[in-house]
C-alpha cells in the first residue's frame, strides 16, 4: 500500500509538472503560428504553468508519501523557488517591472544550469522507474540549450540593425526553436512514461528484493 501511495503521489506530481509544460508549449506554438499572441492575456499561460510547476515541486518536497532525501528536497526546493519567482516576475511585467533587470543577459543561462543541476539531484534521489528518471532529466538539456540561444538573440538583433543582415538572427532563432521542439517531445514522452509507471502492476516480492531493480 505504501508503495502504491508513493507511486501515485510522485507520478501524479510529475504528470502535472510535465503535463502543464507540454500544454503551455503547445499553446505558445499555436499562438505564434496563427498570430494569436495577446500581450495582456498570453502571459497568463506562463503564469498558470509556473504556478502548477511550483506547486508540483512543493508537493514532492513536503509530501510524506514521497519523502525525498535531503538531496532530493534541495533539488525540488530550488525548482519550486525558481518557478515561484518566475510567476511573480510575470505579474510585475504588467507594471513594466523586471525584477531581474539588474542582472546580465546570461542570467537566464545561469538559472538554466542551476535548474539542470537541481533536476539531476531530484531525479537521482527519487525511487522511481529508470525510464522516468532519464526522460524527466533529459528535458532540461534542450531547455538549457534554448535558453543559451535566446540569450544570444538580443546581440544578434543589435548586429542586424546595424548591418541589415538578419541571417545570424534567423539561424539563432531557428536553433532555439529546434531545442524547444525537442524539449516538448521529451515532456510528452515523460508524461506517457510516467503514466505507464503509475498504472503498471507492482513487481513480485522476490523481484523487489533484487537490489539492482528500480520501482
N, CA, C and O of each residue as an XYZ file, in Angstrom:
860
protein
N       0.827     -1.208      0.000
C       0.000      0.000      0.000
C       0.863      1.261      0.000
O       0.564      2.233     -0.694
N       1.953      1.227      0.801
C       2.847      2.387      0.866
C       3.487      2.643     -0.491
O       3.634      3.787     -0.923
N       3.873      1.528     -1.170
C       4.481      1.668     -2.488
C       3.483      2.245     -3.491
O       3.855      3.043     -4.352
N       2.208      1.837     -3.379
C       1.175      2.337     -4.278
C       0.940      3.830     -4.053
O       0.804      4.595     -5.008
N       0.894      4.238     -2.783
C       0.718      5.651     -2.468
C       1.894      6.485     -2.980
O       1.718      7.588     -3.497
N       3.084      5.933     -2.824
C       4.286      6.625     -3.312
C       4.211      6.803     -4.822
O       4.481      7.884     -5.346
N       3.846      5.745     -5.502
C       3.793      5.777     -6.959
C       2.748      6.771     -7.449
O       3.004      7.540     -8.376
N       1.577      6.755     -6.830
C       0.515      7.675     -7.239
C       0.888      9.122     -6.925
O       0.701     10.009     -7.758
N       1.415      9.358     -5.723
C       1.743     10.726     -5.311
C       2.831     11.314     -6.186
O       2.693     12.428     -6.691
N       3.908     10.573     -6.366
C       5.014     11.071     -7.180
C       4.618     11.130     -8.650
O       4.896     12.116     -9.331
N       3.970     10.078     -9.137
C       3.594     10.017    -10.544
C       2.650     11.135    -10.945
O       2.837     11.755    -11.991
N       1.637     11.403    -10.128
C       0.698     12.470    -10.444
C       1.365     13.837    -10.392
O       1.022     14.731    -11.166
N       2.324     13.998     -9.474
C       3.063     15.268     -9.400
C       3.886     15.491    -10.656
O       3.904     16.594    -11.201
N       4.564     14.457    -11.114
C       5.377     14.578    -12.322
C       4.501     14.781    -13.555
O       4.853     15.549    -14.451
N       3.362     14.094    -13.599
C       2.444     14.283    -14.733
C       1.899     15.708    -14.766
O       1.761     16.299    -15.838
N       1.591     16.260    -13.593
C       1.118     17.645    -13.528
C       2.210     18.601    -13.981
O       1.944     19.549    -14.718
N       3.435     18.354    -13.541
C       4.565     19.228    -13.867
C       4.850     19.226    -15.366
O       4.857     20.276    -16.009
N       5.082     18.041    -15.911
C       5.425     17.964    -17.332
C       4.196     18.115    -18.226
O       4.312     18.527    -19.380
N       3.033     17.785    -17.699
C       1.819     17.957    -18.485
C       1.510     19.419    -18.744
O       1.169     19.789    -19.867
N       1.625     20.261    -17.716
C       1.333     21.686    -17.912
C       2.401     22.342    -18.773
O       2.102     23.266    -19.529
N       3.648     21.874    -18.669
C       4.708     22.378    -19.548
C       4.369     22.054    -21.005
O       4.539     22.886    -21.896
N       3.889     20.833    -21.225
C       3.504     20.413    -22.576
C       2.371     21.280    -23.116
O       2.443     21.766    -24.244
N       1.328     21.474    -22.317
C       0.176     22.260    -22.757
C       0.558     23.717    -23.022
O       0.105     24.310    -24.001
N       1.388     24.293    -22.152
C       1.805     25.686    -22.334
C       2.659     25.843    -23.587
O       2.541     26.837    -24.304
N       3.512     24.867    -23.848
C       4.364     24.916    -25.039
C       3.525     24.812    -26.314
O       3.761     25.539    -27.280
N       2.553     23.913    -26.311
C       1.666     23.770    -27.466
C       0.864     25.054    -27.674
O       0.684     25.498    -28.808
N       0.386     25.645    -26.586
C      -0.369     26.899    -26.688
C       0.496     28.006    -27.281
O       0.016     28.818    -28.071
N       1.770     28.036    -26.899
C       2.672     29.048    -27.451
C       2.887     28.834    -28.948
O       2.896     29.792    -29.721
N       3.062     27.576    -29.350
C       3.259     27.270    -30.770
C       2.043     27.720    -31.584
O       2.186     28.346    -32.635
N       0.850     27.396    -31.088
C      -0.377     27.804    -31.784
C      -0.479     29.323    -31.852
O      -0.837     29.892    -32.884
N      -0.158     29.967    -30.735
C      -0.223     31.433    -30.682
C       0.729     32.077    -31.671
O       0.370     33.037    -32.352
N       1.955     31.544    -31.752
C       2.959     32.114    -32.658
C       2.621     31.859    -34.123
O       2.790     32.734    -34.972
N       2.143     30.654    -34.407
C       1.895     30.279    -35.805
C       0.643     30.921    -36.382
O       0.556     31.135    -37.591
N      -0.329     31.231    -35.526
C      -1.591     31.763    -36.025
C      -1.830     33.217    -35.611
O      -2.935     33.740    -35.751
N      -0.779     33.856    -35.099
C      -0.877     35.267    -34.753
C      -1.883     35.561    -33.665
O      -2.569     36.582    -33.715
N      -1.982     34.688    -32.688
C      -2.978     34.849    -31.628
C      -2.396     35.471    -30.367
O      -3.090     35.585    -29.357
N      -1.125     35.876    -30.414
C      -0.491     36.401    -29.206
C      -1.161     37.700    -28.765
O      -1.392     38.608    -29.563
N      -1.463     37.755    -27.479
C      -2.039     38.960    -26.885
C      -1.167     39.352    -25.695
O      -1.001     38.554    -24.772
N      -0.604     40.569    -25.696
C       0.333     40.959    -24.631
C      -0.286     40.993    -23.243
O       0.431     40.972    -22.243
N      -1.612     41.045    -23.175
C      -2.278     41.083    -21.874
C      -2.604     39.697    -21.355
O      -2.374     39.395    -20.184
N      -3.142     38.851    -22.230
C      -3.642     37.552    -21.777
C      -2.672     36.387    -22.028
O      -2.679     35.412    -21.276
N      -1.852     36.476    -23.061
C      -0.953     35.365    -23.377
C       0.021     35.040    -22.250
O       0.264     33.861    -21.991
N       0.599     36.049    -21.556
C       1.497     35.718    -20.438
C       0.840     34.928    -19.327
O       1.525     34.271    -18.543
N      -0.506     34.984    -19.247
C      -1.205     34.227    -18.207
C      -1.025     32.722    -18.384
O      -1.141     31.959    -17.425
N      -0.742     32.304    -19.617
C      -0.451     30.881    -19.853
C       0.769     30.466    -19.051
O       0.796     29.402    -18.433
N       1.787     31.337    -19.073
C       3.020     31.025    -18.340
C       2.814     31.168    -16.843
O       3.481     30.495    -16.058
N       1.892     32.042    -16.438
C       1.571     32.154    -15.011
C       0.987     30.832    -14.514
O       1.398     30.307    -13.480
N       0.017     30.302    -15.272
C      -0.595     29.023    -14.899
C       0.449     27.922    -14.872
O       0.477     27.107    -13.950
N       1.324     27.897    -15.900
C       2.372     26.889    -15.937
C       3.275     26.982    -14.718
O       3.545     25.978    -14.059
N       3.742     28.187    -14.420
C       4.699     28.343    -13.327
C       4.074     28.040    -11.967
O       4.738     27.484    -11.091
N       2.802     28.402    -11.784
C       2.130     28.110    -10.516
C       1.994     26.607    -10.314
O       2.271     26.093     -9.230
N       1.563     25.898    -11.372
C       1.395     24.443    -11.253
C       2.745     23.755    -11.073
O       2.859     22.815    -10.285
N       3.768     24.213    -11.793
C       5.108     23.628    -11.640
C       5.638     23.860    -10.225
O       6.214     22.958     -9.616
N       5.440     25.069     -9.709
C       5.866     25.384     -8.345
C       5.137     24.505     -7.339
O       5.751     23.959     -6.423
N       3.818     24.371     -7.512
C       3.013     23.557     -6.597
C       3.428     22.091     -6.658
O       3.470     21.416     -5.629
N       3.737     21.591     -7.862
C       4.152     20.194     -8.015
C       5.459     19.923     -7.286
O       5.605     18.899     -6.618
N       6.417     20.850     -7.419
C       7.710     20.673     -6.748
C       7.572     20.805     -5.230
O       8.247     20.100     -4.480
N       6.696     21.711     -4.777
C       6.441     21.837     -3.342
C       5.804     20.558     -2.803
O       6.133     20.105     -1.706
N       4.893     19.983     -3.579
C       4.240     18.742     -3.171
C       5.263     17.615     -3.032
O       5.228     16.853     -2.066
N       6.164     17.514     -3.992
C       7.205     16.485     -3.924
C       8.113     16.721     -2.728
O       8.535     15.771     -2.069
N       8.413     17.977     -2.447
C       9.335     18.313     -1.358
C       8.768     17.955      0.010
O       9.486     17.439      0.866
N       7.467     18.231      0.220
C       6.904     18.133      1.567
C       5.921     16.976      1.761
O       5.481     16.736      2.886
N       5.571     16.267      0.711
C       4.596     15.188      0.865
C       5.209     14.004      1.611
O       6.298     13.541      1.272
N       4.501     13.524      2.621
C       5.031     12.445      3.459
C       5.090     11.115      2.713
O       5.923     10.265      3.028
N       4.213     10.928      1.726
C       4.221      9.670      0.976
C       5.458      9.554      0.091
O       5.930      8.450     -0.181
N       5.983     10.696     -0.358
C       7.146     10.675     -1.251
C       8.442     10.707     -0.448
O       9.333      9.887     -0.669
N       8.548     11.654      0.483
C       9.687     11.772      1.379
C      11.031     11.644      0.664
O      11.761     10.686      0.919
N      11.381     12.578     -0.222
C      12.714     12.533     -0.831
C      13.784     12.805      0.215
O      13.510     13.441      1.233
N      15.000     12.331     -0.027
C      16.072     12.604      0.921
C      16.488     14.072      0.834
O      15.895     14.840      0.076
N      17.495     14.460      1.599
C      17.886     15.870      1.663
C      18.340     16.398      0.303
O      18.072     17.547     -0.048
N      19.029     15.548     -0.455
C      19.476     15.965     -1.789
C      18.271     16.207     -2.691
O      18.215     17.205     -3.410
N      17.307     15.290     -2.651
C      16.104     15.442     -3.461
C      15.300     16.662     -3.070
O      14.790     17.379     -3.931
N      15.182     16.902     -1.756
C      14.446     18.081     -1.288
C      15.141     19.366     -1.734
O      14.479     20.351     -2.061
N      16.456     19.357     -1.747
C      17.193     20.526     -2.224
C      16.879     20.792     -3.688
O      16.624     21.931     -4.079
N      16.899     19.732     -4.500
C      16.611     19.880     -5.923
C      15.203     20.371     -6.187
O      15.007     21.326     -6.938
N      14.213     19.720     -5.569
C      12.821     20.129     -5.793
C      12.548     21.499     -5.190
O      11.744     22.261     -5.726
N      13.213     21.822     -4.076
C      13.039     23.136     -3.457
C      13.565     24.253     -4.338
O      12.945     25.313     -4.434
N      14.707     24.028     -4.983
C      15.274     25.031     -5.896
C      14.341     25.253     -7.079
O      14.084     26.393     -7.466
N      13.834     24.164     -7.654
C      12.920     24.290     -8.787
C      11.643     25.020     -8.387
O      11.150     25.863     -9.136
N      11.105     24.701     -7.210
C       9.906     25.385     -6.725
C      10.176     26.877     -6.549
O       9.344     27.707     -6.913
N      11.328     27.214     -5.997
C      11.691     28.619     -5.781
C      11.753     29.381     -7.098
O      11.202     30.476     -7.208
N      12.418     28.812     -8.091
C      12.550     29.490     -9.378
C      11.193     29.709    -10.036
O      10.912     30.800    -10.532
N      10.354     28.680    -10.043
C       9.043     28.834    -10.684
C       8.177     29.838     -9.931
O       7.372     30.542    -10.541
N       8.337     29.907     -8.618
C       7.627     30.923     -7.856
C       8.085     32.325     -8.220
O       7.268     33.235     -8.359
N       9.405     32.502     -8.375
C       9.950     33.810     -8.763
C       9.530     34.187    -10.179
O       9.256     35.353    -10.466
N       9.481     33.189    -11.064
C       9.046     33.461    -12.440
C       7.602     33.974    -12.450
O       7.262     34.885    -13.205
N       6.764     33.378    -11.604
C       5.367     33.802    -11.531
C       5.257     35.258    -11.080
O       4.525     36.049    -11.676
N       5.990     35.599    -10.028
C       5.973     36.976     -9.523
C       6.465     37.948    -10.589
O       5.914     39.036    -10.757
N       7.515     37.537    -11.308
C       8.096     38.425    -12.318
C       7.114     38.695    -13.464
O       7.082     39.800    -14.004
N       6.315     37.689    -13.836
C       5.325     37.889    -14.901
C       4.281     38.916    -14.466
O       3.911     39.794    -15.246
N       3.806     38.810    -13.225
C       2.834     39.785    -12.738
C       3.448     41.190    -12.690
O       2.779     42.172    -13.015
N       4.711     41.285    -12.289
C       5.377     42.585    -12.240
C       5.556     43.179    -13.635
O       5.602     44.398    -13.805
N       5.659     42.281    -14.647
C       5.868     42.771    -16.012
C       4.682     43.592    -16.511
O       4.840     44.427    -17.400
N       3.485     43.360    -15.941
C       2.324     44.162    -16.332
C       2.507     45.621    -15.907
O       1.919     46.528    -16.494
N       3.332     45.830    -14.875
C       3.649     47.187    -14.441
C       4.986     47.646    -15.019
O       5.577     48.627    -14.567
N       5.448     46.905    -16.037
C       6.713     47.201    -16.706
C       7.890     47.170    -15.737
O       8.808     47.987    -15.815
N       7.836     46.204    -14.823
C       8.914     45.990    -13.858
C       9.498     44.606    -14.090
O       8.769     43.616    -14.156
N      10.819     44.546    -14.212
C      11.515     43.276    -14.349
C      12.441     43.116    -13.154
O      13.441     43.825    -13.043
N      12.115     42.189    -12.261
C      12.881     42.037    -11.040
C      14.293     41.511    -11.296
O      15.132     41.507    -10.396
N      14.553     41.064    -12.536
C      15.888     40.563    -12.870
C      16.630     41.513    -13.816
O      17.661     41.145    -14.379
N      16.114     42.722    -13.992
C      16.680     43.644    -14.985
C      18.104     44.074    -14.659
O      18.866     44.442    -15.553
N      18.461     44.027    -13.376
C      19.799     44.465    -12.988
C      20.864     43.405    -13.263
O      22.054     43.652    -13.073
N      20.437     42.236    -13.705
C      21.361     41.140    -13.969
C      21.731     41.115    -15.448
O      21.038     41.705    -16.277
N      22.822     40.433    -15.776
C      23.323     40.406    -17.149
C      22.449     39.517    -18.028
O      21.562     38.812    -17.547
N      22.728     39.570    -19.341
C      21.931     38.813    -20.309
C      22.032     37.307    -20.079
O      21.127     36.552    -20.435
N      23.133     36.884    -19.483
C      23.361     35.449    -19.308
C      22.788     34.930    -17.988
O      23.049     33.791    -17.600
N      22.010     35.764    -17.302
C      21.393     35.326    -16.052
C      20.488     34.121    -16.287
O      20.493     33.170    -15.505
N      19.703     34.166    -17.380
C      18.797     33.052    -17.680
C      19.561     31.759    -17.933
O      19.090     30.673    -17.594
N      20.739     31.881    -18.530
C      21.572     30.696    -18.755
C      22.041     30.130    -17.416
O      22.039     28.917    -17.210
N      22.445     31.024    -16.504
C      22.876     30.587    -15.173
C      21.735     29.887    -14.446
O      21.941     28.867    -13.788
N      20.519     30.445    -14.569
C      19.346     29.816    -13.959
C      19.104     28.449    -14.578
O      18.785     27.491    -13.874
N      19.258     28.357    -15.913
C      19.078     27.076    -16.591
C      20.057     26.022    -16.120
O      19.695     24.855    -15.970
N      21.301     26.427    -15.884
C      22.311     25.496    -15.387
C      21.947     25.012    -13.985
O      22.053     23.825    -13.677
N      21.512     25.960    -13.135
C      21.112     25.588    -11.773
C      19.910     24.647    -11.805
O      19.849     23.685    -11.040
N      18.943     24.931    -12.704
C      17.777     24.062    -12.838
C      18.189     22.659    -13.275
O      17.656     21.668    -12.777
N      19.131     22.579    -14.197
C      19.621     21.275    -14.665
C      20.235     20.489    -13.514
O      19.975     19.296    -13.360
N      21.055     21.167    -12.703
C      21.684     20.517    -11.556
C      20.630     20.103    -10.531
O      20.682     18.999     -9.988
N      19.668     21.005    -10.271
C      18.609     20.708     -9.306
C      17.784     19.502     -9.754
O      17.455     18.631     -8.949
N      17.452     19.462    -11.053
C      16.696     18.319    -11.586
C      17.501     17.033    -11.437
O      16.947     15.982    -11.116
N      18.812     17.117    -11.670
C      19.663     15.945    -11.502
C      19.645     15.440    -10.074
O      19.544     14.236     -9.838
N      19.742     16.362     -9.113
C      19.698     15.973     -7.700
C      18.361     15.327     -7.353
O      18.308     14.322     -6.644
N      17.284     15.919     -7.862
C      15.949     15.404     -7.553
C      15.746     14.004     -8.100
O      15.375     13.092     -7.360
N      15.984     13.828     -9.385
C      15.662     12.543    -10.007
C      16.666     11.449     -9.633
O      16.353     10.261     -9.712
N      17.858     11.850     -9.232
C      18.815     10.868     -8.717
C      18.320     10.287     -7.392
O      18.537      9.110     -7.102
N      17.660     11.115     -6.600
C      17.260     10.687     -5.253
C      15.932      9.932     -5.235
O      15.663      9.184     -4.295
N      15.104     10.118     -6.256
C      13.773      9.513     -6.228
C      13.813      8.019     -6.541
O      14.590      7.566     -7.382
N      12.970      7.276     -5.855
C      12.836      5.838     -6.116
C      11.728      5.653     -7.153
O      10.562      5.451     -6.813
N      12.111      5.725     -8.387
C      11.121      5.610     -9.453
C      11.698      4.797    -10.594
O      12.880      4.453    -10.586
N      10.874      4.494    -11.563
C      11.247      3.716    -12.732
C      12.359      4.445    -13.488
O      12.270      5.651    -13.718
N      13.406      3.711    -13.874
C      14.558      4.329    -14.529
C      14.195      5.118    -15.783
O      14.717      6.218    -15.965
N      13.309      4.601    -16.675
C      12.925      5.412    -17.848
C      12.304      6.755    -17.467
O      12.477      7.739    -18.186
N      11.580      6.804    -16.340
C      11.008      8.073    -15.883
C      12.124      9.026    -15.497
O      12.103     10.199    -15.870
N      13.094      8.526    -14.754
C      14.226      9.358    -14.336
C      14.963      9.936    -15.536
O      15.255     11.131    -15.585
N      15.258      9.079    -16.497
C      16.037      9.508    -17.667
C      15.267     10.541    -18.478
O      15.807     11.594    -18.817
N      14.016     10.246    -18.788
C      13.218     11.144    -19.607
C      12.985     12.480    -18.903
O      13.114     13.539    -19.518
N      12.645     12.429    -17.623
C      12.373     13.658    -16.869
C      13.615     14.540    -16.785
O      13.511     15.765    -16.849
N      14.781     13.929    -16.643
C      16.018     14.718    -16.562
C      16.437     15.260    -17.923
O      16.882     16.403    -18.030
N      16.296     14.443    -18.959
C      16.729     14.864    -20.291
C      16.000     16.107    -20.776
O      16.535     16.859    -21.591
N      14.788     16.332    -20.287
C      14.021     17.511    -20.693
C      14.815     18.795    -20.473
O      14.709     19.736    -21.259
N      15.600     18.833    -19.416
C      16.278     20.073    -19.040
C      17.468     20.403    -19.925
O      17.932     21.543    -19.920
N      17.975     19.437    -20.688
C      19.145     19.693    -21.543
C      18.786     20.575    -22.739
O      19.409     21.622    -22.909
N      17.806     20.202    -23.581
C      17.434     21.118    -24.674
C      16.855     22.428    -24.169
O      16.971     23.454    -24.840
N      16.228     22.410    -22.991
C      15.710     23.652    -22.405
C      16.849     24.615    -22.110
O      16.747     25.812    -22.378
N      17.934     24.087    -21.558
C      19.116     24.912    -21.290
C      19.728     25.425    -22.585
O      20.117     26.590    -22.667
N      19.817     24.571    -23.591
C      20.372     24.987    -24.891
C      19.531     26.101    -25.502
O      20.075     27.061    -26.049
N      18.204     25.981    -25.413
C      17.317     27.006    -25.936
C      17.537     28.332    -25.212
O      17.562     29.391    -25.839
N      17.694     28.271    -23.904
C      17.946     29.478    -23.114
C      19.234     30.154    -23.554
O      19.307     31.381    -23.624
N      20.252     29.350    -23.848
C      21.530     29.900    -24.308
C      21.359     30.625    -25.641
O      21.873     31.728    -25.827
N      20.639     30.001    -26.558
C      20.422     30.640    -27.867
C      19.611     31.925    -27.722
O      19.904     32.926    -28.376
N      18.593     31.893    -26.865
C      17.764     33.086    -26.668
C      18.594     34.238    -26.112
O      18.371     35.397    -26.463
N      19.554     33.914    -25.243
C      20.419     34.963    -24.695
C      21.274     35.612    -25.778
O      21.744     36.738    -25.612
N      21.475     34.903    -26.882
C      22.257     35.437    -27.997
C      21.410     36.277    -28.953
O      21.951     37.041    -29.753
N      20.087     36.140    -28.876
C      19.217     36.812    -29.838
C      19.307     38.328    -29.763
O      19.271     39.001    -30.793
N      19.425     38.873    -28.560
C      19.459     40.330    -28.432
C      20.687     40.909    -29.124
O      20.598     41.912    -29.834
N      21.841     40.264    -28.910
C      23.060     40.739    -29.566
C      22.963     40.577    -31.082
O      23.423     41.433    -31.838
N      22.354     39.457    -31.520
C      22.185     39.237    -32.958
C      21.239     40.274    -33.551
O      21.429     40.716    -34.684
N      20.210     40.666    -32.777
C      19.270     41.679    -33.236
C      19.955     43.046    -33.377
O      19.731     43.764    -34.351
N      20.789     43.391    -32.394
C      21.508     44.659    -32.453
C      22.463     44.693    -33.637
O      22.617     45.720    -34.299
N      23.104     43.552    -33.894
C      24.015     43.459    -35.037
C      23.244     43.583    -36.345
O      23.707     44.240    -37.278
N      22.078     42.960    -36.418
C      21.268     43.018    -37.637
C      20.774     44.436    -37.902
O      20.680     44.858    -39.054
N      20.458     45.171    -36.836
C      20.016     46.558    -37.008
C      21.115     47.415    -37.642
O      20.835     48.346    -38.397
N      22.363     47.085    -37.323
C      23.485     47.863    -37.852
C      23.848     47.443    -39.273
O      24.228     48.277    -40.095
N      23.732     46.158    -39.556
C      24.194     45.630    -40.845
C      23.053     45.335    -41.819
O      23.294     45.104    -43.003
N      21.815     45.342    -41.327
C      20.624     44.981    -42.130
C      20.688     43.542    -42.635
O      20.016     43.178    -43.600
N      21.502     42.736    -41.972
C      21.612     41.318    -42.317
C      21.062     40.504    -41.153
O      21.668     40.430    -40.085
N      19.902     39.897    -41.383
C      19.232     39.152    -40.318
C      19.505     37.651    -40.388
O      18.805     36.858    -39.758
N      20.513     37.270    -41.146
C      20.812     35.839    -41.306
C      21.199     35.183    -39.985
O      20.685     34.121    -39.635
N      22.113     35.828    -39.255
C      22.566     35.266    -37.986
C      21.413     35.184    -36.993
O      21.261     34.181    -36.296
N      20.600     36.238    -36.925
C      19.447     36.245    -36.020
C      18.510     35.090    -36.341
O      18.041     34.396    -35.440
N      18.241     34.888    -37.616
C      17.328     33.829    -38.033
C      17.894     32.453    -37.685
O      17.155     31.564    -37.263
N      19.198     32.279    -37.860
C      19.826     30.992    -37.545
C      19.739     30.690    -36.048
O      19.435     29.566    -35.647
N      20.010     31.712    -35.227
C      19.938     31.512    -33.783
C      18.500     31.243    -33.344
O      18.251     30.385    -32.496
N      17.552     31.986    -33.930
C      16.146     31.791    -33.590
C      15.689     30.385    -33.953
O      15.000     29.738    -33.164
N      16.060     29.906    -35.128
C      15.671     28.555    -35.557
C      16.303     27.497    -34.661
O      15.688     26.469    -34.378
N      17.550     27.755    -34.209
C      18.206     26.807    -33.305
C      17.463     26.726    -31.972
O      17.285     25.642    -31.416
N      17.026     27.897    -31.460
C      16.273     27.903    -30.203
C      14.928     27.194    -30.370
O      14.472     26.502    -29.460
N      14.296     27.366    -31.534
C      13.020     26.704    -31.801
C      13.185     25.191    -31.877
O      12.331     24.437    -31.409
N      14.290     24.759    -32.469
C      14.574     23.322    -32.545
C      14.732     22.733    -31.155
O      14.201     21.661    -30.866
N      15.460     23.431    -30.292
C      15.641     22.971    -28.917
C      14.302     22.922    -28.185
O      14.034     21.984    -27.434
N      13.465     23.933    -28.405
C      12.142     23.954    -27.770
C      11.291     22.778    -28.231
O      10.572     22.179    -27.432
N      11.370     22.447    -29.517
C      10.590     21.322    -30.043
C      11.072     19.997    -29.463
O      10.270     19.111    -29.167
N      12.386     19.869    -29.303
C      12.940     18.648    -28.691
C      12.480     18.539    -27.243
O      12.094     17.463    -26.785
N      12.524     19.671    -26.521
C      12.076     19.679    -25.123
C      10.599     19.316    -25.032
O      10.190     18.592    -24.124
N       9.794     19.819    -25.975
C       8.369     19.494    -25.989
C       8.156     18.000    -26.197
O       7.336     17.386    -25.513
N       8.885     17.420    -27.129
C       8.752     15.986    -27.389
C       9.131     15.169    -26.152
O       8.481     14.173    -25.835
N      10.185     15.599    -25.459
C      10.618     14.878    -24.263
C       9.600     15.031    -23.139
O       9.361     14.084    -22.390
N       8.999     16.212    -23.012
C       7.991     16.407    -21.961
C       6.771     15.520    -22.207
O       6.202     14.966    -21.267
N       6.372     15.386    -23.480
C       5.263     14.488    -23.817
C       5.637     13.048    -23.482
O       4.840     12.309    -22.904
N       6.854     12.658    -23.850
C       7.328     11.305    -23.563
C       7.353     11.036    -22.062
O       7.011      9.943    -21.611
N       7.761     12.045    -21.294
C       7.832     11.887    -19.840
C       6.453     11.649    -19.247
O       6.295     10.809    -18.361
N       5.451     12.384    -19.730
C       4.087     12.189    -19.240
C       3.601     10.774    -19.567
O       2.974     10.120    -18.734
N       3.892     10.309    -20.780
C       3.464      8.967    -21.188
C       4.150      7.899    -20.347
O       3.495      6.993    -19.833
N       5.462      8.006    -20.208
C       6.218      7.003    -19.448
C       5.796      7.006    -17.983
O       5.655      5.946    -17.372
N       5.595      8.193    -17.422
C       5.176      8.286    -16.023
C       3.800      7.668    -15.818
O       3.555      6.998    -14.815
N       2.907      7.896    -16.771
C       1.569      7.302    -16.686
C       1.655      5.780    -16.723
O       0.949      5.099    -15.978
N       2.512      5.248    -17.582
C       2.720      3.793    -17.650
C       3.235      3.280    -16.320
O       2.800      2.232    -15.842
N       4.166      4.020    -15.718
C       4.735      3.615    -14.420
C       3.670      3.605    -13.330
O       3.668      2.729    -12.465
N       2.765      4.579    -13.374
C       1.709      4.654    -12.360
C       0.777      3.453    -12.445
O       0.406      2.879    -11.421
N       0.399      3.070    -13.662
C      -0.633      2.047    -13.827
C      -0.071      0.632    -13.931
O      -0.827     -0.335    -13.833
N       1.235      0.491    -14.127
C       1.776     -0.867    -14.292
C       1.720     -1.619    -12.977
O       1.810     -1.023    -11.904
N       1.571     -2.929    -13.067
C       1.411     -3.767    -11.891
C       2.701     -3.803    -11.082
O       3.791     -3.816    -11.655
N       2.588     -3.820     -9.738
C       3.779     -3.924     -8.894
C       4.519     -5.216     -9.161
O       3.924     -6.222     -9.549
N       5.835     -5.180     -8.946
C       6.639     -6.374     -9.139
C       6.378     -7.366     -8.014
O       5.938     -7.004     -6.923
N       6.661     -8.616     -8.313
C       6.516     -9.655     -7.300
C       7.523     -9.429     -6.183
O       8.536     -8.755     -6.371
N       7.234     -9.998     -5.020
C       8.088     -9.778     -3.854
C       9.527    -10.206     -4.090
O      10.456     -9.529     -3.651
N       9.721    -11.334     -4.784
C      11.088    -11.806     -4.998
C      11.827    -10.872     -5.944
O      13.048    -10.740     -5.861
N      11.081    -10.213     -6.859
C      11.732     -9.270     -7.763
C      12.117     -7.997     -7.034
O      13.150     -7.395     -7.328
N      11.274     -7.580     -6.068
C      11.558     -6.361     -5.332
C      12.805     -6.505     -4.471
O      13.469     -5.518     -4.157
N      13.113     -7.726     -4.096
C      14.283     -7.931     -3.248
C      15.581     -7.780     -3.994
O      16.643     -7.678     -3.379
N      15.516     -7.764     -5.326
C      16.717     -7.590     -6.116
C      17.213     -6.151     -5.984
O      16.487     -5.235     -6.370
N      18.427     -5.905     -5.451
C      18.891     -4.564     -5.166
C      19.116     -3.723     -6.414
O      19.173     -2.498     -6.311
N      19.247     -4.341     -7.603
C      19.511     -3.545     -8.791
C      18.215     -3.137     -9.488
O      18.239     -2.405    -10.478
N      17.081     -3.615     -8.965
C      15.810     -3.283     -9.582
C      15.347     -1.910     -9.126
O      15.614     -1.494     -7.998
N      14.668     -1.230     -9.988
C      14.105      0.071     -9.663
C      12.608     -0.014     -9.781
O      12.088     -0.679    -10.677
N      11.910      0.649     -8.887
C      10.446      0.550     -8.833
C       9.815      0.769    -10.188
O       8.591      0.719    -10.315
